[in-house]
Amino acid sequence: MAGIESWLPAFDVGERHETTVGLPPEQALQRALTTPAAPDGLIRLRFRLRGLRPEGSIERFYWLVVESAVVTRAS
């Protein structure tokens, strides 16, 4: 793995958060997926330190980075 990943310890941890949104589910999901993946300089820096390109929306980031990693691991 590229970047800072080789220096970081590996953890098996998961978090789950919940909030109530006053929108229909389809509209809430659409807004969440179109949110910028890295909305500020600090977050962009953290992505780059991990060897990731934080461009575009959360949905685009997922398909470019996360989904390709899943396909690569499954190959």
PQR file of N, CA, C, O and H, with PARSE charges and radii, in Angstrom:
ATOM      1  N   MET A   1       0.841  -1.177   0.000 -0.4000 1.5000
ATOM      2  CA  MET A   1       0.000   0.000   0.000 -0.0000 2.0000
ATOM      3  C   MET A   1       0.888   1.243   0.000  0.5500 1.7000
ATOM      4  O   MET A   1       1.957   1.246   0.610 -0.5500 1.4000
ATOM      5  N   ALA A   2       0.457   2.266  -0.666 -0.4000 1.5000
ATOM      6  CA  ALA A   2       1.263   3.470  -0.834 -0.0000 2.0000
ATOM      7  C   ALA A   2       1.141   4.418   0.356  0.5500 1.7000
ATOM      8  O   ALA A   2       0.238   4.304   1.185 -0.5500 1.4000
ATOM      9  H   ALA A   2      -0.411   2.264  -1.162  0.4000 1.0000
ATOM     10  N   GLY A   3       2.076   5.349   0.406 -0.4000 1.5000
ATOM     11  CA  GLY A   3       1.987   6.435   1.371 -0.0000 2.0000
ATOM     12  C   GLY A   3       2.232   6.038   2.810  0.5500 1.7000
ATOM     13  O   GLY A   3       3.041   5.158   3.105 -0.5500 1.4000
ATOM     14  H   GLY A   3       2.809   5.442  -0.268  0.4000 1.0000
ATOM     15  N   ILE A   4       1.523   6.700   3.689 -0.4000 1.5000
ATOM     16  CA  ILE A   4       1.718   6.590   5.131 -0.0000 2.0000
ATOM     17  C   ILE A   4       1.222   5.260   5.715  0.5500 1.7000
ATOM     18  O   ILE A   4       1.519   4.944   6.867 -0.5500 1.4000
ATOM     19  H   ILE A   4       0.866   7.414   3.449  0.4000 1.0000
ATOM     20  N   GLU A   5       0.477   4.487   4.935 -0.4000 1.5000
ATOM     21  CA  GLU A   5      -0.101   3.233   5.427 -0.0000 2.0000
ATOM     22  C   GLU A   5       0.944   2.292   6.016  0.5500 1.7000
ATOM     23  O   GLU A   5       0.669   1.598   6.995 -0.5500 1.4000
ATOM     24  H   GLU A   5       0.237   4.744   3.999  0.4000 1.0000
ATOM     25  N   SER A   6       2.130   2.261   5.435 -0.4000 1.5000
ATOM     26  CA  SER A   6       3.155   1.340   5.940 -0.0000 2.0000
ATOM     27  C   SER A   6       3.650   1.724   7.330  0.5500 1.7000
ATOM     28  O   SER A   6       4.234   0.890   8.022 -0.5500 1.4000
ATOM     29  H   SER A   6       2.353   2.824   4.639  0.4000 1.0000
ATOM     30  N   TRP A   7       3.432   2.954   7.749 -0.4000 1.5000
ATOM     31  CA  TRP A   7       3.871   3.431   9.062 -0.0000 2.0000
ATOM     32  C   TRP A   7       2.786   3.325  10.129  0.5500 1.7000
ATOM     33  O   TRP A   7       3.086   3.362  11.322 -0.5500 1.4000
ATOM     34  H   TRP A   7       2.957   3.631   7.186  0.4000 1.0000
ATOM     35  N   LEU A   8       1.534   3.194   9.710 -0.4000 1.5000
ATOM     36  CA  LEU A   8       0.422   3.192  10.656 -0.0000 2.0000
ATOM     37  C   LEU A   8       0.153   1.783  11.185  0.5500 1.7000
ATOM     38  O   LEU A   8       0.285   0.810  10.441 -0.5500 1.4000
ATOM     39  H   LEU A   8       1.291   3.165   8.741  0.4000 1.0000
ATOM     40  N   PRO A   9      -0.219   1.663  12.452 -0.5600 1.5000
ATOM     41  CA  PRO A   9      -0.587   0.344  12.974  0.2800 2.0000
ATOM     42  C   PRO A   9      -1.925  -0.099  12.381  0.5500 1.7000
ATOM     43  O   PRO A   9      -2.727   0.731  11.955 -0.5500 1.4000
ATOM     44  N   ALA A  10      -2.152  -1.383  12.356 -0.4000 1.5000
ATOM     45  CA  ALA A  10      -3.410  -1.929  11.845 -0.0000 2.0000
ATOM     46  C   ALA A  10      -4.368  -2.160  13.013  0.5500 1.7000
ATOM     47  O   ALA A  10      -4.001  -2.766  14.019 -0.5500 1.4000
ATOM     48  H   ALA A  10      -1.500  -2.058  12.702  0.4000 1.0000
ATOM     49  N   PHE A  11      -5.586  -1.676  12.867 -0.4000 1.5000
ATOM     50  CA  PHE A  11      -6.607  -1.849  13.893 -0.0000 2.0000
ATOM     51  C   PHE A  11      -7.813  -2.535  13.286  0.5500 1.7000
ATOM     52  O   PHE A  11      -8.103  -2.359  12.103 -0.5500 1.4000
ATOM     53  H   PHE A  11      -5.884  -1.184  12.049  0.4000 1.0000
ATOM     54  N   ASP A  12      -8.504  -3.303  14.078 -0.4000 1.5000
ATOM     55  CA  ASP A  12      -9.758  -3.922  13.669 -0.0000 2.0000
ATOM     56  C   ASP A  12     -10.865  -3.254  14.481  0.5500 1.7000
ATOM     57  O   ASP A  12     -11.334  -3.789  15.485 -0.5500 1.4000
ATOM     58  H   ASP A  12      -8.269  -3.445  15.039  0.4000 1.0000
ATOM     59  N   VAL A  13     -11.268  -2.070  14.021 -0.4000 1.5000
ATOM     60  CA  VAL A  13     -12.217  -1.250  14.760 -0.0000 2.0000
ATOM     61  C   VAL A  13     -13.294  -0.770  13.795  0.5500 1.7000
ATOM     62  O   VAL A  13     -13.013  -0.497  12.628 -0.5500 1.4000
ATOM     63  H   VAL A  13     -10.887  -1.635  13.205  0.4000 1.0000
ATOM     64  N   GLY A  14     -14.497  -0.671  14.273 -0.4000 1.5000
ATOM     65  CA  GLY A  14     -15.580  -0.128  13.467 -0.0000 2.0000
ATOM     66  C   GLY A  14     -16.428   0.820  14.293  0.5500 1.7000
ATOM     67  O   GLY A  14     -16.577   0.647  15.503 -0.5500 1.4000
ATOM     68  H   GLY A  14     -14.725  -0.893  15.221  0.4000 1.0000
ATOM     69  N   GLU A  15     -16.980   1.820  13.629 -0.4000 1.5000
ATOM     70  CA  GLU A  15     -17.864   2.775  14.291 -0.0000 2.0000
ATOM     71  C   GLU A  15     -19.141   2.884  13.494  0.5500 1.7000
ATOM     72  O   GLU A  15     -19.162   2.680  12.280 -0.5500 1.4000
ATOM     73  H   GLU A  15     -16.859   1.960  12.646  0.4000 1.0000
ATOM     74  N   ARG A  16     -20.181   3.202  14.184 -0.4000 1.5000
ATOM     75  CA  ARG A  16     -21.463   3.415  13.536 -0.0000 2.0000
ATOM     76  C   ARG A  16     -22.109   4.641  14.157  0.5500 1.7000
ATOM     77  O   ARG A  16     -22.145   4.788  15.378 -0.5500 1.4000
ATOM     78  H   ARG A  16     -20.165   3.368  15.170  0.4000 1.0000
ATOM     79  N   HIS A  17     -22.619   5.518  13.302 -0.4000 1.5000
ATOM     80  CA  HIS A  17     -23.273   6.738  13.767 -0.0000 2.0000
ATOM     81  C   HIS A  17     -24.663   6.812  13.158  0.5500 1.7000
ATOM     82  O   HIS A  17     -24.919   6.257  12.089 -0.5500 1.4000
ATOM     83  H   HIS A  17     -22.590   5.398  12.310  0.4000 1.0000
ATOM     84  N   GLU A  18     -25.544   7.497  13.842 -0.4000 1.5000
ATOM     85  CA  GLU A  18     -26.915   7.620  13.365 -0.0000 2.0000
ATOM     86  C   GLU A  18     -27.405   9.037  13.635  0.5500 1.7000
ATOM     87  O   GLU A  18     -27.097   9.631  14.668 -0.5500 1.4000
ATOM     88  H   GLU A  18     -25.336   7.948  14.710  0.4000 1.0000
ATOM     89  N   THR A  19     -28.172   9.565  12.689 -0.4000 1.5000
ATOM     90  CA  THR A  19     -28.794  10.866  12.878 -0.0000 2.0000
ATOM     91  C   THR A  19     -30.108  10.895  12.108  0.5500 1.7000
ATOM     92  O   THR A  19     -30.285  10.142  11.150 -0.5500 1.4000
ATOM     93  H   THR A  19     -28.422   9.082  11.850  0.4000 1.0000
ATOM     94  N   THR A  20     -31.015  11.746  12.514 -0.4000 1.5000
ATOM     95  CA  THR A  20     -32.296  11.892  11.835 -0.0000 2.0000
ATOM     96  C   THR A  20     -32.203  13.056  10.856  0.5500 1.7000
ATOM     97  O   THR A  20     -31.746  14.144  11.206 -0.5500 1.4000
ATOM     98  H   THR A  20     -30.872  12.358  13.292  0.4000 1.0000
ATOM     99  N   VAL A  21     -32.639  12.812   9.635 -0.4000 1.5000
ATOM    100  CA  VAL A  21     -32.591  13.834   8.585 -0.0000 2.0000
ATOM    101  C   VAL A  21     -34.018  14.077   8.113  0.5500 1.7000
ATOM    102  O   VAL A  21     -34.767  13.133   7.862 -0.5500 1.4000
ATOM    103  H   VAL A  21     -33.010  11.928   9.351  0.4000 1.0000
ATOM    104  N   GLY A  22     -34.380  15.321   7.998 -0.4000 1.5000
ATOM    105  CA  GLY A  22     -35.740  15.673   7.594 -0.0000 2.0000
ATOM    106  C   GLY A  22     -35.933  15.680   6.092  0.5500 1.7000
ATOM    107  O   GLY A  22     -36.481  16.634   5.540 -0.5500 1.4000
ATOM    108  H   GLY A  22     -33.771  16.088   8.203  0.4000 1.0000
ATOM    109  N   LEU A  23     -35.484  14.614   5.420 -0.4000 1.5000
ATOM    110  CA  LEU A  23     -35.639  14.491   3.970 -0.0000 2.0000
ATOM    111  C   LEU A  23     -36.093  13.081   3.634  0.5500 1.7000
ATOM    112  O   LEU A  23     -35.879  12.156   4.417 -0.5500 1.4000
ATOM    113  H   LEU A  23     -35.038  13.839   5.869  0.4000 1.0000
ATOM    114  N   PRO A  24     -36.720  12.910   2.477 -0.5600 1.5000
ATOM    115  CA  PRO A  24     -37.013  11.544   2.024  0.2800 2.0000
ATOM    116  C   PRO A  24     -35.686  10.778   1.837  0.5500 1.7000
ATOM    117  O   PRO A  24     -34.675  11.391   1.493 -0.5500 1.4000
ATOM    118  N   PRO A  25     -35.673   9.475   2.053 -0.5600 1.5000
ATOM    119  CA  PRO A  25     -34.425   8.706   1.963  0.2800 2.0000
ATOM    120  C   PRO A  25     -33.658   8.903   0.652  0.5500 1.7000
ATOM    121  O   PRO A  25     -32.432   9.019   0.669 -0.5500 1.4000
ATOM    122  N   GLU A  26     -34.359   8.942  -0.476 -0.4000 1.5000
ATOM    123  CA  GLU A  26     -33.678   9.103  -1.765 -0.0000 2.0000
ATOM    124  C   GLU A  26     -32.938  10.426  -1.849  0.5500 1.7000
ATOM    125  O   GLU A  26     -31.811  10.484  -2.342 -0.5500 1.4000
ATOM    126  H   GLU A  26     -35.354   8.848  -0.491  0.4000 1.0000
ATOM    127  N   GLN A  27     -33.568  11.487  -1.370 -0.4000 1.5000
ATOM    128  CA  GLN A  27     -32.955  12.812  -1.411 -0.0000 2.0000
ATOM    129  C   GLN A  27     -31.789  12.901  -0.426  0.5500 1.7000
ATOM    130  O   GLN A  27     -30.762  13.501  -0.743 -0.5500 1.4000
ATOM    131  H   GLN A  27     -34.483  11.440  -0.969  0.4000 1.0000
ATOM    132  N   ALA A  28     -31.931  12.319   0.747 -0.4000 1.5000
ATOM    133  CA  ALA A  28     -30.845  12.319   1.735 -0.0000 2.0000
ATOM    134  C   ALA A  28     -29.629  11.564   1.198  0.5500 1.7000
ATOM    135  O   ALA A  28     -28.497  12.026   1.349 -0.5500 1.4000
ATOM    136  H   ALA A  28     -32.766  11.832   1.005  0.4000 1.0000
ATOM    137  N   LEU A  29     -29.856  10.407   0.573 -0.4000 1.5000
ATOM    138  CA  LEU A  29     -28.756   9.633   0.006 -0.0000 2.0000
ATOM    139  C   LEU A  29     -28.079  10.398  -1.123  0.5500 1.7000
ATOM    140  O   LEU A  29     -26.851  10.423  -1.197 -0.5500 1.4000
ATOM    141  H   LEU A  29     -30.775  10.032   0.450  0.4000 1.0000
ATOM    142  N   GLN A  30     -28.849  11.015  -1.992 -0.4000 1.5000
ATOM    143  CA  GLN A  30     -28.281  11.793  -3.098 -0.0000 2.0000
ATOM    144  C   GLN A  30     -27.401  12.925  -2.577  0.5500 1.7000
ATOM    145  O   GLN A  30     -26.309  13.149  -3.098 -0.5500 1.4000
ATOM    146  H   GLN A  30     -29.847  10.995  -1.931  0.4000 1.0000
ATOM    147  N   ARG A  31     -27.864  13.636  -1.559 -0.4000 1.5000
ATOM    148  CA  ARG A  31     -27.062  14.724  -0.985 -0.0000 2.0000
ATOM    149  C   ARG A  31     -25.790  14.203  -0.329  0.5500 1.7000
ATOM    150  O   ARG A  31     -24.729  14.815  -0.447 -0.5500 1.4000
ATOM    151  H   ARG A  31     -28.752  13.454  -1.136  0.4000 1.0000
ATOM    152  N   ALA A  32     -25.899  13.071   0.362 -0.4000 1.5000
ATOM    153  CA  ALA A  32     -24.719  12.495   1.005 -0.0000 2.0000
ATOM    154  C   ALA A  32     -23.688  12.072  -0.037  0.5500 1.7000
ATOM    155  O   ALA A  32     -22.497  12.328   0.136 -0.5500 1.4000
ATOM    156  H   ALA A  32     -26.761  12.574   0.458  0.4000 1.0000
ATOM    157  N   LEU A  33     -24.128  11.436  -1.106 -0.4000 1.5000
ATOM    158  CA  LEU A  33     -23.195  10.952  -2.119 -0.0000 2.0000
ATOM    159  C   LEU A  33     -22.554  12.066  -2.928  0.5500 1.7000
ATOM    160  O   LEU A  33     -21.461  11.883  -3.463 -0.5500 1.4000
ATOM    161  H   LEU A  33     -25.096  11.228  -1.247  0.4000 1.0000
ATOM    162  N   THR A  34     -23.211  13.218  -3.032 -0.4000 1.5000
ATOM    163  CA  THR A  34     -22.628  14.331  -3.794 -0.0000 2.0000
ATOM    164  C   THR A  34     -21.786  15.257  -2.928  0.5500 1.7000
ATOM    165  O   THR A  34     -21.250  16.244  -3.430 -0.5500 1.4000
ATOM    166  H   THR A  34     -24.099  13.366  -2.598  0.4000 1.0000
ATOM    167  N   THR A  35     -21.658  14.964  -1.650 -0.4000 1.5000
ATOM    168  CA  THR A  35     -20.796  15.741  -0.754 -0.0000 2.0000
ATOM    169  C   THR A  35     -19.345  15.558  -1.175  0.5500 1.7000
ATOM    170  O   THR A  35     -18.955  14.448  -1.539 -0.5500 1.4000
ATOM    171  H   THR A  35     -22.093  14.161  -1.241  0.4000 1.0000
ATOM    172  N   PRO A  36     -18.527  16.617  -1.137 -0.5600 1.5000
ATOM    173  CA  PRO A  36     -17.114  16.453  -1.494  0.2800 2.0000
ATOM    174  C   PRO A  36     -16.417  15.421  -0.601  0.5500 1.7000
ATOM    175  O   PRO A  36     -16.623  15.402   0.613 -0.5500 1.4000
ATOM    176  N   ALA A  37     -15.602  14.576  -1.204 -0.4000 1.5000
ATOM    177  CA  ALA A  37     -14.872  13.547  -0.453 -0.0000 2.0000
ATOM    178  C   ALA A  37     -13.863  14.177   0.503  0.5500 1.7000
ATOM    179  O   ALA A  37     -13.631  13.657   1.594 -0.5500 1.4000
ATOM    180  H   ALA A  37     -15.435  14.591  -2.190  0.4000 1.0000
ATOM    181  N   ALA A  38     -13.269  15.283   0.101 -0.4000 1.5000
ATOM    182  CA  ALA A  38     -12.292  15.983   0.936 -0.0000 2.0000
ATOM    183  C   ALA A  38     -12.643  17.469   0.928  0.5500 1.7000
ATOM    184  O   ALA A  38     -12.132  18.219   0.097 -0.5500 1.4000
ATOM    185  H   ALA A  38     -13.458  15.705  -0.786  0.4000 1.0000
ATOM    186  N   PRO A  39     -13.507  17.898   1.843 -0.5600 1.5000
ATOM    187  CA  PRO A  39     -14.048  19.251   1.794  0.2800 2.0000
ATOM    188  C   PRO A  39     -13.091  20.368   2.219  0.5500 1.7000
ATOM    189  O   PRO A  39     -13.385  21.540   1.986 -0.5500 1.4000
ATOM    190  N   ASP A  40     -11.953  20.033   2.836 -0.4000 1.5000
ATOM    191  CA  ASP A  40     -11.036  21.089   3.249 -0.0000 2.0000
ATOM    192  C   ASP A  40      -9.585  20.617   3.124  0.5500 1.7000
ATOM    193  O   ASP A  40      -9.321  19.442   2.868 -0.5500 1.4000
ATOM    194  H   ASP A  40     -11.713  19.080   3.026  0.4000 1.0000
ATOM    195  N   GLY A  41      -8.663  21.541   3.306 -0.4000 1.5000
ATOM    196  CA  GLY A  41      -7.247  21.260   3.122 -0.0000 2.0000
ATOM    197  C   GLY A  41      -6.687  20.175   4.023  0.5500 1.7000
ATOM    198  O   GLY A  41      -5.864  19.372   3.584 -0.5500 1.4000
ATOM    199  H   GLY A  41      -8.877  22.495   3.513  0.4000 1.0000
ATOM    200  N   LEU A  42      -7.119  20.137   5.273 -0.4000 1.5000
ATOM    201  CA  LEU A  42      -6.615  19.129   6.198 -0.0000 2.0000
ATOM    202  C   LEU A  42      -7.020  17.719   5.762  0.5500 1.7000
ATOM    203  O   LEU A  42      -6.210  16.793   5.795 -0.5500 1.4000
ATOM    204  H   LEU A  42      -7.788  20.789   5.629  0.4000 1.0000
ATOM    205  N   ILE A  43      -8.255  17.572   5.362 -0.4000 1.5000
ATOM    206  CA  ILE A  43      -8.728  16.263   4.909 -0.0000 2.0000
ATOM    207  C   ILE A  43      -8.024  15.865   3.616  0.5500 1.7000
ATOM    208  O   ILE A  43      -7.645  14.705   3.460 -0.5500 1.4000
ATOM    209  H   ILE A  43      -8.913  18.325   5.334  0.4000 1.0000
ATOM    210  N   ARG A  44      -7.841  16.803   2.683 -0.4000 1.5000
ATOM    211  CA  ARG A  44      -7.114  16.496   1.451 -0.0000 2.0000
ATOM    212  C   ARG A  44      -5.691  16.040   1.760  0.5500 1.7000
ATOM    213  O   ARG A  44      -5.191  15.101   1.140 -0.5500 1.4000
ATOM    214  H   ARG A  44      -8.149  17.746   2.810  0.4000 1.0000
ATOM    215  N   LEU A  45      -5.035  16.703   2.718 -0.4000 1.5000
ATOM    216  CA  LEU A  45      -3.690  16.311   3.116 -0.0000 2.0000
ATOM    217  C   LEU A  45      -3.677  14.888   3.667  0.5500 1.7000
ATOM    218  O   LEU A  45      -2.804  14.095   3.314 -0.5500 1.4000
ATOM    219  H   LEU A  45      -5.440  17.466   3.221  0.4000 1.0000
ATOM    220  N   ARG A  46      -4.621  14.566   4.515 -0.4000 1.5000
ATOM    221  CA  ARG A  46      -4.680  13.220   5.103 -0.0000 2.0000
ATOM    222  C   ARG A  46      -4.893  12.153   4.029  0.5500 1.7000
ATOM    223  O   ARG A  46      -4.291  11.081   4.089 -0.5500 1.4000
ATOM    224  H   ARG A  46      -5.331  15.210   4.801  0.4000 1.0000
ATOM    225  N   PHE A  47      -5.743  12.444   3.057 -0.4000 1.5000
ATOM    226  CA  PHE A  47      -5.932  11.507   1.954 -0.0000 2.0000
ATOM    227  C   PHE A  47      -4.624  11.328   1.184  0.5500 1.7000
ATOM    228  O   PHE A  47      -4.222  10.201   0.893 -0.5500 1.4000
ATOM    229  H   PHE A  47      -6.232  13.315   3.009  0.4000 1.0000
ATOM    230  N   ARG A  48      -3.967  12.430   0.859 -0.4000 1.5000
ATOM    231  CA  ARG A  48      -2.725  12.356   0.073 -0.0000 2.0000
ATOM    232  C   ARG A  48      -1.622  11.623   0.827  0.5500 1.7000
ATOM    233  O   ARG A  48      -0.834  10.902   0.214 -0.5500 1.4000
ATOM    234  H   ARG A  48      -4.293  13.345   1.096  0.4000 1.0000
ATOM    235  N   LEU A  49      -1.553  11.794   2.145 -0.4000 1.5000
ATOM    236  CA  LEU A  49      -0.557  11.067   2.936 -0.0000 2.0000
ATOM    237  C   LEU A  49      -0.793   9.557   2.868  0.5500 1.7000
ATOM    238  O   LEU A  49       0.136   8.770   3.050 -0.5500 1.4000
ATOM    239  H   LEU A  49      -2.194  12.380   2.643  0.4000 1.0000
ATOM    240  N   ARG A  50      -2.013   9.169   2.612 -0.4000 1.5000
ATOM    241  CA  ARG A  50      -2.331   7.744   2.472 -0.0000 2.0000
ATOM    242  C   ARG A  50      -2.229   7.277   1.026  0.5500 1.7000
ATOM    243  O   ARG A  50      -2.580   6.142   0.704 -0.5500 1.4000
ATOM    244  H   ARG A  50      -2.768   9.808   2.465  0.4000 1.0000
ATOM    245  N   GLY A  51      -1.748   8.158   0.159 -0.4000 1.5000
ATOM    246  CA  GLY A  51      -1.573   7.787  -1.239 -0.0000 2.0000
ATOM    247  C   GLY A  51      -2.850   7.808  -2.050  0.5500 1.7000
ATOM    248  O   GLY A  51      -2.925   7.171  -3.100 -0.5500 1.4000
ATOM    249  H   GLY A  51      -1.462   9.080   0.420  0.4000 1.0000
ATOM    250  N   LEU A  52      -3.871   8.538  -1.576 -0.4000 1.5000
ATOM    251  CA  LEU A  52      -5.161   8.609  -2.262 -0.0000 2.0000
ATOM    252  C   LEU A  52      -5.350   9.961  -2.913  0.5500 1.7000
ATOM    253  O   LEU A  52      -4.796  10.960  -2.455 -0.5500 1.4000
ATOM    254  H   LEU A  52      -3.810   9.055  -0.723  0.4000 1.0000
ATOM    255  N   ARG A  53      -6.134   9.996  -3.983 -0.4000 1.5000
ATOM    256  CA  ARG A  53      -6.459  11.252  -4.663 -0.0000 2.0000
ATOM    257  C   ARG A  53      -7.883  11.649  -4.296  0.5500 1.7000
ATOM    258  O   ARG A  53      -8.836  11.082  -4.831 -0.5500 1.4000
ATOM    259  H   ARG A  53      -6.584   9.184  -4.355  0.4000 1.0000
ATOM    260  N   PRO A  54      -8.041  12.602  -3.403 -0.5600 1.5000
ATOM    261  CA  PRO A  54      -9.382  12.972  -2.906  0.2800 2.0000
ATOM    262  C   PRO A  54     -10.105  13.947  -3.823  0.5500 1.7000
ATOM    263  O   PRO A  54     -10.340  15.095  -3.448 -0.5500 1.4000
ATOM    264  N   GLU A  55     -10.456  13.502  -5.009 -0.4000 1.5000
ATOM    265  CA  GLU A  55     -11.096  14.389  -5.970 -0.0000 2.0000
ATOM    266  C   GLU A  55     -12.567  14.028  -6.122  0.5500 1.7000
ATOM    267  O   GLU A  55     -12.927  12.851  -6.120 -0.5500 1.4000
ATOM    268  H   GLU A  55     -10.265  12.568  -5.314  0.4000 1.0000
ATOM    269  N   GLY A  56     -13.402  15.029  -6.251 -0.4000 1.5000
ATOM    270  CA  GLY A  56     -14.810  14.804  -6.519 -0.0000 2.0000
ATOM    271  C   GLY A  56     -15.630  14.469  -5.287  0.5500 1.7000
ATOM    272  O   GLY A  56     -15.255  14.770  -4.154 -0.5500 1.4000
ATOM    273  H   GLY A  56     -13.109  15.985  -6.252  0.4000 1.0000
ATOM    274  N   SER A  57     -16.755  13.838  -5.549 -0.4000 1.5000
ATOM    275  CA  SER A  57     -17.732  13.539  -4.508 -0.0000 2.0000
ATOM    276  C   SER A  57     -17.392  12.242  -3.774  0.5500 1.7000
ATOM    277  O   SER A  57     -16.503  11.494  -4.180 -0.5500 1.4000
ATOM    278  H   SER A  57     -17.060  13.593  -6.469  0.4000 1.0000
ATOM    279  N   ILE A  58     -18.113  11.999  -2.693 -0.4000 1.5000
ATOM    280  CA  ILE A  58     -17.963  10.744  -1.949 -0.0000 2.0000
ATOM    281  C   ILE A  58     -18.286   9.567  -2.856  0.5500 1.7000
ATOM    282  O   ILE A  58     -17.602   8.545  -2.803 -0.5500 1.4000
ATOM    283  H   ILE A  58     -18.835  12.608  -2.363  0.4000 1.0000
ATOM    284  N   GLU A  59     -19.315   9.690  -3.686 -0.4000 1.5000
ATOM    285  CA  GLU A  59     -19.672   8.596  -4.595 -0.0000 2.0000
ATOM    286  C   GLU A  59     -18.544   8.322  -5.588  0.5500 1.7000
ATOM    287  O   GLU A  59     -18.196   7.162  -5.812 -0.5500 1.4000
ATOM    288  H   GLU A  59     -19.871  10.521  -3.729  0.4000 1.0000
ATOM    289  N   ARG A  60     -17.977   9.345  -6.177 -0.4000 1.5000
ATOM    290  CA  ARG A  60     -16.870   9.169  -7.131 -0.0000 2.0000
ATOM    291  C   ARG A  60     -15.657   8.564  -6.429  0.5500 1.7000
ATOM    292  O   ARG A  60     -15.019   7.658  -6.965 -0.5500 1.4000
ATOM    293  H   ARG A  60     -18.259  10.287  -5.996  0.4000 1.0000
ATOM    294  N   PHE A  61     -15.342   9.050  -5.255 -0.4000 1.5000
ATOM    295  CA  PHE A  61     -14.220   8.519  -4.487 -0.0000 2.0000
ATOM    296  C   PHE A  61     -14.426   7.034  -4.202  0.5500 1.7000
ATOM    297  O   PHE A  61     -13.495   6.242  -4.346 -0.5500 1.4000
ATOM    298  H   PHE A  61     -15.861   9.786  -4.819  0.4000 1.0000
ATOM    299  N   TYR A  62     -15.619   6.657  -3.804 -0.4000 1.5000
ATOM    300  CA  TYR A  62     -15.915   5.254  -3.522 -0.0000 2.0000
ATOM    301  C   TYR A  62     -15.634   4.392  -4.752  0.5500 1.7000
ATOM    302  O   TYR A  62     -14.941   3.379  -4.656 -0.5500 1.4000
ATOM    303  H   TYR A  62     -16.376   7.301  -3.687  0.4000 1.0000
ATOM    304  N   TRP A  63     -16.161   4.784  -5.886 -0.4000 1.5000
ATOM    305  CA  TRP A  63     -16.005   3.956  -7.085 -0.0000 2.0000
ATOM    306  C   TRP A  63     -14.571   3.939  -7.583  0.5500 1.7000
ATOM    307  O   TRP A  63     -14.114   2.918  -8.097 -0.5500 1.4000
ATOM    308  H   TRP A  63     -16.724   5.607  -5.964  0.4000 1.0000
ATOM    309  N   LEU A  64     -13.852   5.041  -7.442 -0.4000 1.5000
ATOM    310  CA  LEU A  64     -12.468   5.076  -7.925 -0.0000 2.0000
ATOM    311  C   LEU A  64     -11.493   4.379  -6.987  0.5500 1.7000
ATOM    312  O   LEU A  64     -10.554   3.732  -7.452 -0.5500 1.4000
ATOM    313  H   LEU A  64     -14.224   5.870  -7.024  0.4000 1.0000
ATOM    314  N   VAL A  65     -11.693   4.496  -5.681 -0.4000 1.5000
ATOM    315  CA  VAL A  65     -10.720   3.995  -4.712 -0.0000 2.0000
ATOM    316  C   VAL A  65     -11.192   2.720  -4.032  0.5500 1.7000
ATOM    317  O   VAL A  65     -10.530   1.687  -4.127 -0.5500 1.4000
ATOM    318  H   VAL A  65     -12.456   5.022  -5.304  0.4000 1.0000
ATOM    319  N   VAL A  66     -12.299   2.778  -3.366 -0.4000 1.5000
ATOM    320  CA  VAL A  66     -12.762   1.643  -2.559 -0.0000 2.0000
ATOM    321  C   VAL A  66     -13.149   0.469  -3.450  0.5500 1.7000
ATOM    322  O   VAL A  66     -12.679  -0.648  -3.232 -0.5500 1.4000
ATOM    323  H   VAL A  66     -12.837   3.617  -3.289  0.4000 1.0000
ATOM    324  N   GLU A  67     -13.989   0.699  -4.440 -0.4000 1.5000
ATOM    325  CA  GLU A  67     -14.446  -0.396  -5.293 -0.0000 2.0000
ATOM    326  C   GLU A  67     -13.301  -1.028  -6.067  0.5500 1.7000
ATOM    327  O   GLU A  67     -13.280  -2.248  -6.225 -0.5500 1.4000
ATOM    328  H   GLU A  67     -14.371   1.606  -4.617  0.4000 1.0000
ATOM    329  N   SER A  68     -12.356  -0.248  -6.552 -0.4000 1.5000
ATOM    330  CA  SER A  68     -11.226  -0.814  -7.271 -0.0000 2.0000
ATOM    331  C   SER A  68     -10.357  -1.645  -6.339  0.5500 1.7000
ATOM    332  O   SER A  68      -9.785  -2.649  -6.764 -0.5500 1.4000
ATOM    333  H   SER A  68     -12.374   0.744  -6.424  0.4000 1.0000
ATOM    334  N   ALA A  69     -10.248  -1.246  -5.083 -0.4000 1.5000
ATOM    335  CA  ALA A  69      -9.468  -2.029  -4.105 -0.0000 2.0000
ATOM    336  C   ALA A  69     -10.141  -3.357  -3.822  0.5500 1.7000
ATOM    337  O   ALA A  69      -9.463  -4.372  -3.661 -0.5500 1.4000
ATOM    338  H   ALA A  69     -10.713  -0.430  -4.738  0.4000 1.0000
ATOM    339  N   VAL A  70     -11.460  -3.368  -3.758 -0.4000 1.5000
ATOM    340  CA  VAL A  70     -12.196  -4.614  -3.533 -0.0000 2.0000
ATOM    341  C   VAL A  70     -12.002  -5.547  -4.715  0.5500 1.7000
ATOM    342  O   VAL A  70     -11.767  -6.742  -4.532 -0.5500 1.4000
ATOM    343  H   VAL A  70     -12.011  -2.544  -3.889  0.4000 1.0000
ATOM    344  N   VAL A  71     -12.098  -5.015  -5.924 -0.4000 1.5000
ATOM    345  CA  VAL A  71     -11.910  -5.826  -7.127 -0.0000 2.0000
ATOM    346  C   VAL A  71     -10.483  -6.353  -7.178  0.5500 1.7000
ATOM    347  O   VAL A  71     -10.269  -7.515  -7.523 -0.5500 1.4000
ATOM    348  H   VAL A  71     -12.289  -4.044  -6.073  0.4000 1.0000
ATOM    349  N   THR A  72      -9.513  -5.526  -6.844 -0.4000 1.5000
ATOM    350  CA  THR A  72      -8.111  -5.950  -6.852 -0.0000 2.0000
ATOM    351  C   THR A  72      -7.881  -7.070  -5.848  0.5500 1.7000
ATOM    352  O   THR A  72      -7.216  -8.054  -6.173 -0.5500 1.4000
ATOM    353  H   THR A  72      -9.687  -4.582  -6.564  0.4000 1.0000
ATOM    354  N   ARG A  73      -8.415  -6.945  -4.632 -0.4000 1.5000
ATOM    355  CA  ARG A  73      -8.233  -7.986  -3.612 -0.0000 2.0000
ATOM    356  C   ARG A  73      -8.932  -9.277  -4.017  0.5500 1.7000
ATOM    357  O   ARG A  73      -8.456 -10.364  -3.689 -0.5500 1.4000
ATOM    358  H   ARG A  73      -8.955  -6.146  -4.368  0.4000 1.0000
ATOM    359  N   ALA A  74     -10.049  -9.174  -4.723 -0.4000 1.5000
ATOM    360  CA  ALA A  74     -10.801 -10.368  -5.103 -0.0000 2.0000
ATOM    361  C   ALA A  74     -10.157 -11.095  -6.292  0.5500 1.7000
ATOM    362  O   ALA A  74     -10.426 -12.275  -6.514 -0.5500 1.4000
ATOM    363  H   ALA A  74     -10.435  -8.291  -4.990  0.4000 1.0000
ATOM    364  N   SER A  75      -9.326 -10.407  -7.039 -0.4000 1.5000
ATOM    365  CA  SER A  75      -8.694 -11.004  -8.238 -0.0000 2.0000
ATOM    366  C   SER A  75      -7.666 -12.039  -7.871  0.5500 1.7000
ATOM    367  O   SER A  75      -7.046 -12.633  -8.752 -0.5500 1.4000
ATOM    368  H   SER A  75      -9.108  -9.448  -6.858  0.4000 1.0000
TER
END
